[in-house]
Amino acid sequence: MYEFVSLGFADIDQILTIEEMVYSHPWSRGNFSDSLMNGYDVFGLRDSAQQIICYFLLMPVVDELHLLNFAVRKESQKQGYASAMLTFMGNYAKERGFVSILLEVRCSNYRAIEVYLQGGFHEIGRRKAYYPAGDDTREDAIVMRRIC
């Protein structure tokens, strides 16, 4: 059992725990605080124990939403939560009159790319050397878009 919820400053500790478990280069507390202070939307799923299962952060840009961050707790992956969140995100965008949702994903994040493709996103470009990687290298990002 889970519920969709709006997340805020009180949830940053739980969000950071997930963030640090699933990303090689996680966002900092400051990144999340700044995003919340700027009014960006943060949503998540809570389980019956009120623990966050997954979350995403959206930044509105004119008629488009930019998915800035999205993560599912490691032990909760491959259980359909990402799909549920993408459906919720699409409905949220459509209800508010946004035309599309844009995101970047690491080229090496095959599982996320597959989830996004199944969620209606399509590759529209690449950003060369966008993400930091190991050994002082950089990794390309795939830019994806979903029409609402």
N, CA, C and O atoms as a GROMACS GRO file, in nm:
protein
  592
    1MET      N    1   0.085  -0.119   0.000
    1MET     CA    2   0.000   0.000   0.000
    1MET      C    3   0.088   0.124   0.000
    1MET      O    4   0.185   0.132   0.076
    2TYR      N    5   0.055   0.219  -0.084
    2TYR     CA    6   0.131   0.343  -0.088
    2TYR      C    7   0.038   0.458  -0.126
    2TYR      O    8  -0.073   0.437  -0.174
    3GLU      N    9   0.088   0.581  -0.102
    3GLU     CA   10   0.011   0.699  -0.141
    3GLU      C   11   0.103   0.803  -0.202
    3GLU      O   12   0.218   0.818  -0.162
    4PHE      N   13   0.051   0.875  -0.301
    4PHE     CA   14   0.124   0.986  -0.361
    4PHE      C   15   0.116   1.105  -0.266
    4PHE      O   16   0.008   1.136  -0.214
    5VAL      N   17   0.229   1.171  -0.244
    5VAL     CA   18   0.232   1.285  -0.153
    5VAL      C   19   0.324   1.394  -0.207
    5VAL      O   20   0.417   1.367  -0.283
    6SER      N   21   0.295   1.516  -0.166
    6SER     CA   22   0.386   1.627  -0.191
    6SER      C   23   0.492   1.622  -0.082
    6SER      O   24   0.461   1.599   0.035
    7LEU      N   25   0.617   1.642  -0.119
    7LEU     CA   26   0.727   1.636  -0.023
    7LEU      C   27   0.784   1.775  -0.001
    7LEU      O   28   0.772   1.863  -0.086
    8GLY      N   29   0.847   1.794   0.115
    8GLY     CA   30   0.902   1.926   0.148
    8GLY      C   31   1.029   1.917   0.230
    8GLY      O   32   1.095   1.813   0.234
    9PHE      N   33   1.063   2.027   0.294
    9PHE     CA   34   1.187   2.037   0.371
    9PHE      C   35   1.199   1.927   0.476
    9PHE      O   36   1.309   1.876   0.500
   10ALA      N   37   1.090   1.890   0.540
   10ALA     CA   38   1.094   1.788   0.645
   10ALA      C   39   1.131   1.650   0.591
   10ALA      O   40   1.166   1.561   0.668
   11ASP      N   41   1.125   1.633   0.459
   11ASP     CA   42   1.153   1.504   0.397
   11ASP      C   43   1.294   1.492   0.341
   11ASP      O   44   1.332   1.386   0.289
   12ILE      N   45   1.373   1.597   0.351
   12ILE     CA   46   1.505   1.597   0.287
   12ILE      C   47   1.594   1.485   0.339
   12ILE      O   48   1.667   1.425   0.260
   13ASP      N   49   1.592   1.456   0.468
   13ASP     CA   50   1.678   1.349   0.520
   13ASP      C   51   1.646   1.215   0.454
   13ASP      O   52   1.738   1.142   0.414
   14GLN      N   53   1.518   1.182   0.443
   14GLN     CA   54   1.481   1.055   0.378
   14GLN      C   55   1.518   1.057   0.230
   14GLN      O   56   1.566   0.957   0.176
   15ILE      N   57   1.496   1.170   0.165
   15ILE     CA   58   1.530   1.183   0.023
   15ILE      C   59   1.680   1.164   0.004
   15ILE      O   60   1.723   1.091  -0.086
   16LEU      N   61   1.762   1.227   0.089
   16LEU     CA   62   1.907   1.214   0.078
   16LEU      C   63   1.955   1.071   0.099
   16LEU      O   64   2.049   1.027   0.034
   17THR      N   65   1.890   1.000   0.190
   17THR     CA   66   1.927   0.860   0.212
   17THR      C   67   1.909   0.779   0.084
   17THR      O   68   1.997   0.701   0.047
   18ILE      N   69   1.797   0.799   0.017
   18ILE     CA   70   1.772   0.729  -0.110
   18ILE      C   71   1.870   0.777  -0.215
   18ILE      O   72   1.932   0.696  -0.284
   19GLU      N   73   1.885   0.906  -0.226
   19GLU     CA   74   1.974   0.967  -0.326
   19GLU      C   75   2.115   0.910  -0.317
   19GLU      O   76   2.175   0.874  -0.418
   20GLU      N   77   2.166   0.903  -0.196
   20GLU     CA   78   2.304   0.858  -0.177
   20GLU      C   79   2.320   0.708  -0.201
   20GLU      O   80   2.430   0.661  -0.230
   21MET      N   81   2.211   0.633  -0.188
   21MET     CA   82   2.218   0.488  -0.213
   21MET      C   83   2.212   0.455  -0.362
   21MET      O   84   2.269   0.354  -0.404
   22VAL      N   85   2.145   0.538  -0.441
   22VAL     CA   86   2.121   0.499  -0.581
   22VAL      C   87   2.206   0.574  -0.684
   22VAL      O   88   2.215   0.530  -0.799
   23TYR      N   89   2.266   0.685  -0.647
   23TYR     CA   90   2.342   0.763  -0.744
   23TYR      C   91   2.491   0.767  -0.712
   23TYR      O   92   2.530   0.780  -0.596
   24SER      N   93   2.573   0.756  -0.814
   24SER     CA   94   2.718   0.767  -0.796
   24SER      C   95   2.759   0.911  -0.766
   24SER      O   96   2.861   0.934  -0.700
   25HIS      N   97   2.683   1.006  -0.814
   25HIS     CA   98   2.708   1.149  -0.790
   25HIS      C   99   2.577   1.213  -0.741
   25HIS      O  100   2.510   1.283  -0.816
   26PRO      N  101   2.543   1.188  -0.614
   26PRO     CA  102   2.413   1.235  -0.562
   26PRO      C  103   2.406   1.386  -0.546
   26PRO      O  104   2.506   1.454  -0.530
   27TRP      N  105   2.282   1.434  -0.550
   27TRP     CA  106   2.257   1.574  -0.516
   27TRP      C  107   2.290   1.596  -0.369
   27TRP      O  108   2.288   1.502  -0.289
   28SER      N  109   2.321   1.720  -0.335
   28SER     CA  110   2.349   1.757  -0.196
   28SER      C  111   2.221   1.807  -0.129
   28SER      O  112   2.121   1.834  -0.194
   29ARG      N  113   2.228   1.821   0.002
   29ARG     CA  114   2.119   1.881   0.078
   29ARG      C  115   2.087   2.020   0.022
   29ARG      O  116   1.971   2.058   0.010
   30GLY      N  117   2.192   2.094  -0.012
   30GLY     CA  118   2.174   2.228  -0.069
   30GLY      C  119   2.098   2.226  -0.200
   30GLY      O  120   2.016   2.314  -0.225
   31ASN      N  121   2.125   2.127  -0.285
   31ASN     CA  122   2.052   2.116  -0.412
   31ASN      C  123   1.903   2.101  -0.388
   31ASN      O  124   1.821   2.166  -0.453
   32PHE      N  125   1.867   2.013  -0.293
   32PHE     CA  126   1.725   1.991  -0.264
   32PHE      C  127   1.663   2.113  -0.196
   32PHE      O  128   1.552   2.153  -0.229
   33SER      N  129   1.735   2.171  -0.100
   33SER     CA  130   1.683   2.290  -0.031
   33SER      C  131   1.660   2.405  -0.128
   33SER      O  132   1.556   2.469  -0.125
   34ASP      N  133   1.758   2.430  -0.215
   34ASP     CA  134   1.745   2.537  -0.315
   34ASP      C  135   1.625   2.514  -0.406
   34ASP      O  136   1.551   2.607  -0.438
   35SER      N  137   1.606   2.390  -0.447
   35SER     CA  138   1.494   2.357  -0.535
   35SER      C  139   1.361   2.383  -0.465
   35SER      O  140   1.269   2.439  -0.524
   36LEU      N  141   1.351   2.342  -0.340
   36LEU     CA  142   1.228   2.367  -0.264
   36LEU      C  143   1.206   2.516  -0.242
   36LEU      O  144   1.094   2.565  -0.254
   37MET      N  145   1.313   2.589  -0.211
   37MET     CA  146   1.301   2.735  -0.191
   37MET      C  147   1.257   2.805  -0.318
   37MET      O  148   1.190   2.909  -0.312
   38ASN      N  149   1.294   2.749  -0.433
   38ASN     CA  150   1.253   2.807  -0.561
   38ASN      C  151   1.113   2.764  -0.603
   38ASN      O  152   1.065   2.804  -0.709
   39GLY      N  153   1.048   2.683  -0.520
   39GLY     CA  154   0.910   2.647  -0.548
   39GLY      C  155   0.892   2.531  -0.643
   39GLY      O  156   0.782   2.508  -0.692
   40TYR      N  157   0.998   2.456  -0.672
   40TYR     CA  158   0.985   2.340  -0.760
   40TYR      C  159   0.901   2.234  -0.691
   40TYR      O  160   0.902   2.224  -0.568
   41ASP      N  161   0.830   2.157  -0.768
   41ASP     CA  162   0.742   2.054  -0.714
   41ASP      C  163   0.820   1.927  -0.684
   41ASP      O  164   0.896   1.877  -0.768
   42VAL      N  165   0.801   1.875  -0.564
   42VAL     CA  166   0.862   1.748  -0.524
   42VAL      C  167   0.750   1.656  -0.478
   42VAL      O  168   0.675   1.689  -0.386
   43PHE      N  169   0.740   1.541  -0.542
   43PHE     CA  170   0.638   1.443  -0.509
   43PHE      C  171   0.704   1.309  -0.480
   43PHE      O  172   0.815   1.281  -0.525
   44GLY      N  173   0.633   1.227  -0.405
   44GLY     CA  174   0.686   1.095  -0.377
   44GLY      C  175   0.575   0.998  -0.345
   44GLY      O  176   0.457   1.032  -0.343
   45LEU      N  177   0.617   0.877  -0.320
   45LEU     CA  178   0.528   0.772  -0.272
   45LEU      C  179   0.572   0.735  -0.132
   45LEU      O  180   0.691   0.715  -0.107
   46ARG      N  181   0.476   0.727  -0.040
   46ARG     CA  182   0.504   0.680   0.096
   46ARG      C  183   0.438   0.544   0.115
   46ARG      O  184   0.329   0.518   0.064
   47ASP      N  185   0.508   0.459   0.190
   47ASP     CA  186   0.447   0.330   0.223
   47ASP      C  187   0.363   0.345   0.350
   47ASP      O  188   0.349   0.455   0.403
   48SER      N  189   0.306   0.236   0.397
   48SER     CA  190   0.218   0.241   0.514
   48SER      C  191   0.290   0.285   0.641
   48SER      O  192   0.227   0.330   0.736
   49ALA      N  193   0.424   0.271   0.644
   49ALA     CA  194   0.503   0.317   0.759
   49ALA      C  195   0.549   0.462   0.741
   49ALA      O  196   0.630   0.512   0.819
   50GLN      N  197   0.497   0.528   0.638
   50GLN     CA  198   0.529   0.668   0.606
   50GLN      C  199   0.673   0.689   0.558
   50GLN      O  200   0.725   0.800   0.563
   51GLN      N  201   0.736   0.581   0.513
   51GLN     CA  202   0.870   0.591   0.456
   51GLN      C  203   0.857   0.623   0.307
   51GLN      O  204   0.768   0.573   0.240
   52ILE      N  205   0.947   0.706   0.257
   52ILE     CA  206   0.946   0.741   0.115
   52ILE      C  207   1.002   0.624   0.035
   52ILE      O  208   1.110   0.572   0.064
   53ILE      N  209   0.927   0.582  -0.065
   53ILE     CA  210   0.966   0.474  -0.155
   53ILE      C  211   1.042   0.532  -0.273
   53ILE      O  212   1.144   0.478  -0.315
   54CYS      N  213   0.992   0.643  -0.327
   54CYS     CA  214   1.053   0.708  -0.442
   54CYS      C  215   1.008   0.854  -0.446
   54CYS      O  216   0.913   0.893  -0.377
   55TYR      N  217   1.077   0.931  -0.527
   55TYR     CA  218   1.045   1.074  -0.537
   55TYR      C  219   1.089   1.127  -0.673
   55TYR      O  220   1.171   1.067  -0.742
   56PHE      N  221   1.031   1.240  -0.710
   56PHE     CA  222   1.079   1.314  -0.826
   56PHE      C  223   1.065   1.463  -0.800
   56PHE      O  224   0.984   1.507  -0.718
   57LEU      N  225   1.144   1.539  -0.872
   57LEU     CA  226   1.147   1.684  -0.857
   57LEU      C  227   1.130   1.748  -0.995
   57LEU      O  228   1.204   1.714  -1.088
   58LEU      N  229   1.035   1.839  -1.009
   58LEU     CA  230   1.002   1.902  -1.137
   58LEU      C  231   1.022   2.052  -1.132
   58LEU      O  232   0.984   2.118  -1.035
   59MET      N  233   1.082   2.106  -1.236
   59MET     CA  234   1.100   2.250  -1.251
   59MET      C  235   1.017   2.297  -1.371
   59MET      O  236   1.039   2.250  -1.483
   60PRO      N  237   0.922   2.389  -1.349
   60PRO     CA  238   0.846   2.441  -1.464
   60PRO      C  239   0.931   2.540  -1.544
   60PRO      O  240   0.999   2.626  -1.488
   61VAL      N  241   0.926   2.527  -1.676
   61VAL     CA  242   0.994   2.620  -1.767
   61VAL      C  243   0.894   2.651  -1.878
   61VAL      O  244   0.875   2.571  -1.970
   62VAL      N  245   0.830   2.766  -1.869
   62VAL     CA  246   0.727   2.811  -1.962
   62VAL      C  247   0.615   2.706  -1.968
   62VAL      O  248   0.540   2.691  -1.872
   63ASP      N  249   0.604   2.632  -2.080
   63ASP     CA  250   0.496   2.533  -2.095
   63ASP      C  251   0.546   2.389  -2.081
   63ASP      O  252   0.478   2.295  -2.120
   64GLU      N  253   0.666   2.375  -2.027
   64GLU     CA  254   0.727   2.244  -2.015
   64GLU      C  255   0.774   2.220  -1.872
   64GLU      O  256   0.814   2.314  -1.803
   65LEU      N  257   0.769   2.095  -1.828
   65LEU     CA  258   0.826   2.058  -1.699
   65LEU      C  259   0.959   1.989  -1.724
   65LEU      O  260   0.972   1.907  -1.815
   66HIS      N  261   1.058   2.023  -1.642
   66HIS     CA  262   1.189   1.959  -1.652
   66HIS      C  263   1.204   1.867  -1.532
   66HIS      O  264   1.204   1.913  -1.418
   67LEU      N  265   1.218   1.738  -1.557
   67LEU     CA  266   1.240   1.641  -1.451
   67LEU      C  267   1.386   1.651  -1.409
   67LEU      O  268   1.476   1.608  -1.481
   68LEU      N  269   1.408   1.708  -1.291
   68LEU     CA  270   1.545   1.732  -1.244
   68LEU      C  271   1.604   1.614  -1.171
   68LEU      O  272   1.725   1.590  -1.178
   69ASN      N  273   1.520   1.540  -1.100
   69ASN     CA  274   1.571   1.431  -1.018
   69ASN      C  275   1.458   1.330  -0.997
   69ASN      O  276   1.343   1.367  -0.978
   70PHE      N  277   1.494   1.202  -1.001
   70PHE     CA  278   1.397   1.094  -0.987
   70PHE      C  279   1.470   0.973  -0.933
   70PHE      O  280   1.571   0.931  -0.990
   71ALA      N  281   1.422   0.917  -0.825
   71ALA     CA  282   1.488   0.799  -0.769
   71ALA      C  283   1.388   0.709  -0.698
   71ALA      O  284   1.289   0.756  -0.642
   72VAL      N  285   1.417   0.580  -0.701
   72VAL     CA  286   1.340   0.478  -0.630
   72VAL      C  287   1.436   0.411  -0.532
   72VAL      O  288   1.547   0.373  -0.568
   73ARG      N  289   1.391   0.397  -0.408
   73ARG     CA  290   1.470   0.329  -0.306
   73ARG      C  291   1.521   0.196  -0.362
   73ARG      O  292   1.445   0.122  -0.425
   74LYS      N  293   1.647   0.167  -0.339
   74LYS     CA  294   1.711   0.049  -0.400
   74LYS      C  295   1.631  -0.080  -0.378
   74LYS      O  296   1.610  -0.156  -0.473
   75GLU      N  297   1.587  -0.105  -0.255
   75GLU     CA  298   1.515  -0.229  -0.228
   75GLU      C  299   1.373  -0.231  -0.284
   75GLU      O  300   1.305  -0.334  -0.280
   76SER      N  301   1.328  -0.117  -0.337
   76SER     CA  302   1.193  -0.108  -0.394
   76SER      C  303   1.193  -0.104  -0.546
   76SER      O  304   1.088  -0.091  -0.608
   77GLN      N  305   1.312  -0.114  -0.606
   77GLN     CA  306   1.321  -0.109  -0.752
   77GLN      C  307   1.264  -0.236  -0.814
   77GLN      O  308   1.256  -0.341  -0.750
   78LYS      N  309   1.224  -0.223  -0.939
   78LYS     CA  310   1.169  -0.334  -1.018
   78LYS      C  311   1.036  -0.385  -0.964
   78LYS      O  312   1.003  -0.503  -0.977
   79GLN      N  313   0.959  -0.295  -0.902
   79GLN     CA  314   0.828  -0.333  -0.848
   79GLN      C  315   0.715  -0.246  -0.903
   79GLN      O  316   0.603  -0.252  -0.854
   80GLY      N  317   0.745  -0.165  -1.006
   80GLY     CA  318   0.642  -0.084  -1.070
   80GLY      C  319   0.625   0.056  -1.014
   80GLY      O  320   0.540   0.131  -1.061
   81TYR      N  321   0.704   0.093  -0.914
   81TYR     CA  322   0.690   0.226  -0.855
   81TYR      C  323   0.729   0.338  -0.951
   81TYR      O  324   0.664   0.442  -0.956
   82ALA      N  325   0.834   0.316  -1.027
   82ALA     CA  326   0.877   0.419  -1.124
   82ALA      C  327   0.767   0.443  -1.227
   82ALA      O  328   0.739   0.557  -1.262
   83SER      N  329   0.706   0.336  -1.274
   83SER     CA  330   0.595   0.348  -1.370
   83SER      C  331   0.479   0.424  -1.310
   83SER      O  332   0.420   0.511  -1.376
   84ALA      N  333   0.445   0.393  -1.186
   84ALA     CA  334   0.335   0.463  -1.119
   84ALA      C  335   0.367   0.612  -1.106
   84ALA      O  336   0.280   0.696  -1.126
   85MET      N  337   0.492   0.643  -1.073
   85MET     CA  338   0.531   0.783  -1.059
   85MET      C  339   0.527   0.855  -1.194
   85MET      O  340   0.486   0.971  -1.201
   86LEU      N  341   0.569   0.788  -1.300
   86LEU     CA  342   0.566   0.851  -1.432
   86LEU      C  343   0.422   0.877  -1.477
   86LEU      O  344   0.394   0.979  -1.541
   87THR      N  345   0.331   0.786  -1.445
   87THR     CA  346   0.189   0.807  -1.476
   87THR      C  347   0.136   0.927  -1.398
   87THR      O  348   0.068   1.013  -1.454
   88PHE      N  349   0.167   0.932  -1.269
   88PHE     CA  350   0.127   1.044  -1.185
   88PHE      C  351   0.184   1.175  -1.241
   88PHE      O  352   0.113   1.275  -1.249
   89MET      N  353   0.311   1.174  -1.279
   89MET     CA  354   0.378   1.292  -1.333
   89MET      C  355   0.310   1.340  -1.461
   89MET      O  356   0.287   1.459  -1.479
   90GLY      N  357   0.277   1.247  -1.549
   90GLY     CA  358   0.210   1.282  -1.674
   90GLY      C  359   0.074   1.344  -1.650
   90GLY      O  360   0.038   1.443  -1.714
   91ASN      N  361  -0.002   1.286  -1.559
   91ASN     CA  362  -0.134   1.341  -1.525
   91ASN      C  363  -0.122   1.478  -1.462
   91ASN      O  364  -0.198   1.569  -1.494
   92TYR      N  365  -0.026   1.494  -1.373
   92TYR     CA  366  -0.001   1.622  -1.306
   92TYR      C  367   0.031   1.729  -1.411
   92TYR      O  368  -0.024   1.839  -1.406
   93ALA      N  369   0.119   1.697  -1.505
   93ALA     CA  370   0.158   1.793  -1.609
   93ALA      C  371   0.039   1.831  -1.697
   93ALA      O  372   0.016   1.948  -1.727
   94LYS      N  373  -0.035   1.731  -1.738
   94LYS     CA  374  -0.150   1.754  -1.827
   94LYS      C  375  -0.257   1.839  -1.759
   94LYS      O  376  -0.311   1.932  -1.820
   95GLU      N  377  -0.288   1.808  -1.632
   95GLU     CA  378  -0.389   1.884  -1.557
   95GLU      C  379  -0.352   2.031  -1.543
   95GLU      O  380  -0.440   2.116  -1.531
   96ARG      N  381  -0.224   2.061  -1.544
   96ARG     CA  382  -0.177   2.198  -1.527
   96ARG      C  383  -0.143   2.267  -1.658
   96ARG      O  384  -0.090   2.378  -1.659
   97GLY      N  385  -0.171   2.202  -1.769
   97GLY     CA  386  -0.156   2.263  -1.900
   97GLY      C  387  -0.015   2.262  -1.957
   97GLY      O  388   0.014   2.338  -2.049
   98PHE      N  389   0.073   2.178  -1.904
   98PHE     CA  390   0.207   2.169  -1.961
   98PHE      C  391   0.201   2.086  -2.088
   98PHE      O  392   0.123   1.991  -2.099
   99VAL      N  393   0.285   2.122  -2.184
   99VAL     CA  394   0.286   2.057  -2.314
   99VAL      C  395   0.372   1.931  -2.311
   99VAL      O  396   0.339   1.832  -2.377
  100SER      N  397   0.482   1.934  -2.234
  100SER     CA  398   0.572   1.820  -2.234
  100SER      C  399   0.655   1.816  -2.106
  100SER      O  400   0.656   1.910  -2.026
  101ILE      N  401   0.725   1.704  -2.090
  101ILE     CA  402   0.819   1.684  -1.980
  101ILE      C  403   0.953   1.650  -2.044
  101ILE      O  404   0.960   1.565  -2.133
  102LEU      N  405   1.057   1.714  -1.998
  102LEU     CA  406   1.192   1.696  -2.051
  102LEU      C  407   1.281   1.641  -1.941
  102LEU      O  408   1.263   1.674  -1.824
  103LEU      N  409   1.378   1.556  -1.977
  103LEU     CA  410   1.473   1.504  -1.879
  103LEU      C  411   1.606   1.472  -1.946
  103LEU      O  412   1.615   1.461  -2.069
  104GLU      N  413   1.709   1.457  -1.862
  104GLU     CA  414   1.837   1.405  -1.906
  104GLU      C  415   1.864   1.279  -1.825
  104GLU      O  416   1.829   1.272  -1.707
  105VAL      N  417   1.926   1.180  -1.887
  105VAL     CA  418   1.962   1.056  -1.818
  105VAL      C  419   2.100   1.012  -1.867
  105VAL      O  420   2.132   1.026  -1.985
  106ARG      N  421   2.180   0.959  -1.775
  106ARG     CA  422   2.313   0.909  -1.812
  106ARG      C  423   2.300   0.801  -1.920
  106ARG      O  424   2.210   0.717  -1.914
  107CYS      N  425   2.389   0.804  -2.018
  107CYS     CA  426   2.389   0.702  -2.124
  107CYS      C  427   2.406   0.562  -2.067
  107CYS      O  428   2.357   0.465  -2.124
  108SER      N  429   2.475   0.551  -1.955
  108SER     CA  430   2.500   0.420  -1.894
  108SER      C  431   2.385   0.370  -1.806
  108SER      O  432   2.391   0.257  -1.758
  109ASN      N  433   2.282   0.451  -1.785
  109ASN     CA  434   2.173   0.413  -1.696
  109ASN      C  435   2.064   0.342  -1.778
  109ASN      O  436   1.955   0.395  -1.801
  110TYR      N  437   2.098   0.221  -1.821
  110TYR     CA  438   2.010   0.146  -1.912
  110TYR      C  439   1.873   0.118  -1.853
  110TYR      O  440   1.773   0.124  -1.923
  111ARG      N  441   1.868   0.086  -1.725
  111ARG     CA  442   1.740   0.054  -1.661
  111ARG      C  443   1.649   0.176  -1.662
  111ARG      O  444   1.531   0.165  -1.692
  112ALA      N  445   1.703   0.293  -1.628
  112ALA     CA  446   1.622   0.416  -1.628
  112ALA      C  447   1.576   0.449  -1.770
  112ALA      O  448   1.461   0.488  -1.791
  113ILE      N  449   1.665   0.434  -1.866
  113ILE     CA  450   1.628   0.463  -2.006
  113ILE      C  451   1.510   0.375  -2.047
  113ILE      O  452   1.416   0.423  -2.110
  114GLU      N  453   1.515   0.247  -2.013
  114GLU     CA  454   1.406   0.155  -2.046
  114GLU      C  455   1.275   0.198  -1.979
  114GLU      O  456   1.169   0.195  -2.041
  115VAL      N  457   1.283   0.237  -1.852
  115VAL     CA  458   1.164   0.283  -1.779
  115VAL      C  459   1.106   0.407  -1.847
  115VAL      O  460   0.985   0.417  -1.865
  116TYR      N  461   1.193   0.501  -1.885
  116TYR     CA  462   1.145   0.623  -1.950
  116TYR      C  463   1.083   0.592  -2.086
  116TYR      O  464   0.979   0.648  -2.121
  117LEU      N  465   1.145   0.504  -2.164
  117LEU     CA  466   1.087   0.466  -2.293
  117LEU      C  467   0.949   0.403  -2.274
  117LEU      O  468   0.856   0.435  -2.347
  118GLN      N  469   0.937   0.314  -2.177
  118GLN     CA  470   0.808   0.251  -2.149
  118GLN      C  471   0.706   0.353  -2.098
  118GLN      O  472   0.586   0.335  -2.114
  119GLY      N  473   0.756   0.461  -2.037
  119GLY     CA  474   0.669   0.567  -1.985
  119GLY      C  475   0.634   0.674  -2.087
  119GLY      O  476   0.576   0.776  -2.051
  120GLY      N  477   0.668   0.651  -2.214
  120GLY     CA  478   0.628   0.743  -2.320
  120GLY      C  479   0.729   0.849  -2.358
  120GLY      O  480   0.698   0.938  -2.437
  121PHE      N  481   0.849   0.842  -2.304
  121PHE     CA  482   0.955   0.937  -2.339
  121PHE      C  483   1.027   0.888  -2.464
  121PHE      O  484   1.035   0.768  -2.491
  122HIS      N  485   1.080   0.985  -2.541
  122HIS     CA  486   1.157   0.954  -2.662
  122HIS      C  487   1.284   1.038  -2.662
  122HIS      O  488   1.284   1.152  -2.617
  123GLU      N  489   1.391   0.979  -2.712
  123GLU     CA  490   1.518   1.052  -2.720
  123GLU      C  491   1.504   1.165  -2.822
  123GLU      O  492   1.457   1.145  -2.934
  124ILE      N  493   1.548   1.285  -2.781
  124ILE     CA  494   1.544   1.399  -2.873
  124ILE      C  495   1.683   1.461  -2.893
  124ILE      O  496   1.700   1.552  -2.974
  125GLY      N  497   1.783   1.410  -2.820
  125GLY     CA  498   1.917   1.464  -2.837
  125GLY      C  499   2.015   1.409  -2.736
  125GLY      O  500   1.982   1.322  -2.655
  126ARG      N  501   2.137   1.462  -2.742
  126ARG     CA  502   2.244   1.422  -2.651
  126ARG      C  503   2.316   1.546  -2.602
  126ARG      O  504   2.328   1.645  -2.674
  127ARG      N  505   2.362   1.539  -2.478
  127ARG     CA  506   2.446   1.645  -2.422
  127ARG      C  507   2.581   1.580  -2.395
  127ARG      O  508   2.593   1.494  -2.308
  128LYS      N  509   2.680   1.621  -2.469
  128LYS     CA  510   2.814   1.563  -2.457
  128LYS      C  511   2.878   1.602  -2.325
  128LYS      O  512   2.874   1.718  -2.284
  129ALA      N  513   2.938   1.502  -2.259
  129ALA     CA  514   3.015   1.523  -2.135
  129ALA      C  515   2.934   1.599  -2.030
  129ALA      O  516   2.987   1.686  -1.962
  130TYR      N  517   2.808   1.567  -2.017
  130TYR     CA  518   2.716   1.639  -1.929
  130TYR      C  519   2.734   1.602  -1.782
  130TYR      O  520   2.732   1.689  -1.695
  131TYR      N  521   2.752   1.473  -1.755
  131TYR     CA  522   2.759   1.424  -1.616
  131TYR      C  523   2.903   1.394  -1.575
  131TYR      O  524   2.982   1.348  -1.657
  132PRO      N  525   2.937   1.421  -1.448
  132PRO     CA  526   3.068   1.376  -1.400
  132PRO      C  527   3.067   1.223  -1.390
  132PRO      O  528   2.965   1.163  -1.356
  133ALA      N  529   3.180   1.164  -1.418
  133ALA     CA  530   3.193   1.019  -1.408
  133ALA      C  531   3.321   0.989  -1.328
  133ALA      O  532   3.385   1.082  -1.279
  134GLY      N  533   3.357   0.865  -1.316
  134GLY     CA  534   3.476   0.828  -1.240
  134GLY      C  535   3.605   0.869  -1.310
  134GLY      O  536   3.606   0.896  -1.430
  135ASP      N  537   3.712   0.875  -1.234
  135ASP     CA  538   3.847   0.903  -1.287
  135ASP      C  539   3.856   1.034  -1.365
  135ASP      O  540   3.921   1.041  -1.469
  136ASP      N  541   3.789   1.137  -1.314
  136ASP     CA  542   3.793   1.269  -1.378
  136ASP      C  543   3.746   1.269  -1.522
  136ASP      O  544   3.796   1.346  -1.604
  137THR      N  545   3.650   1.184  -1.554
  137THR     CA  546   3.594   1.180  -1.688
  137THR      C  547   3.452   1.234  -1.684
  137THR      O  548   3.399   1.263  -1.576
  138ARG      N  549   3.391   1.246  -1.798
  138ARG     CA  550   3.254   1.293  -1.810
  138ARG      C  551   3.174   1.194  -1.893
  138ARG      O  552   3.229   1.122  -1.977
  139GLU      N  553   3.044   1.191  -1.870
  139GLU     CA  554   2.956   1.099  -1.941
  139GLU      C  555   2.846   1.177  -2.012
  139GLU      O  556   2.796   1.276  -1.960
  140ASP      N  557   2.811   1.132  -2.132
  140ASP     CA  558   2.705   1.197  -2.208
  140ASP      C  559   2.569   1.174  -2.143
  140ASP      O  560   2.548   1.076  -2.072
  141ALA      N  561   2.478   1.265  -2.170
  141ALA     CA  562   2.339   1.252  -2.127
  141ALA      C  563   2.252   1.234  -2.250
  141ALA      O  564   2.274   1.296  -2.354
  142ILE      N  565   2.152   1.150  -2.235
  142ILE     CA  566   2.048   1.138  -2.336
  142ILE      C  567   1.937   1.233  -2.293
  142ILE      O  568   1.892   1.227  -2.178
  143VAL      N  569   1.894   1.320  -2.383
  143VAL     CA  570   1.783   1.410  -2.355
  143VAL      C  571   1.656   1.343  -2.407
  143VAL      O  572   1.649   1.302  -2.523
  144MET      N  573   1.556   1.334  -2.320
  144MET     CA  574   1.431   1.268  -2.356
  144MET      C  575   1.315   1.362  -2.330
  144MET      O  576   1.320   1.449  -2.243
  145ARG      N  577   1.209   1.341  -2.406
  145ARG     CA  578   1.089   1.425  -2.393
  145ARG      C  579   0.966   1.338  -2.404
  145ARG      O  580   0.962   1.241  -2.479
  146ARG      N  581   0.866   1.377  -2.328
  146ARG     CA  582   0.734   1.312  -2.333
  146ARG      C  583   0.630   1.421  -2.356
  146ARG      O  584   0.625   1.519  -2.282
  147ILE      N  585   0.549   1.403  -2.458
  147ILE     CA  586   0.440   1.496  -2.484
  147ILE      C  587   0.325   1.461  -2.390
  147ILE      O  588   0.292   1.344  -2.371
  148CYS      N  589   0.264   1.564  -2.331
  148CYS     CA  590   0.155   1.540  -2.234
  148CYS      C  591   0.020   1.523  -2.302
  148CYS      O  592  -0.081   1.503  -2.235
   0.00000   0.00000   0.00000
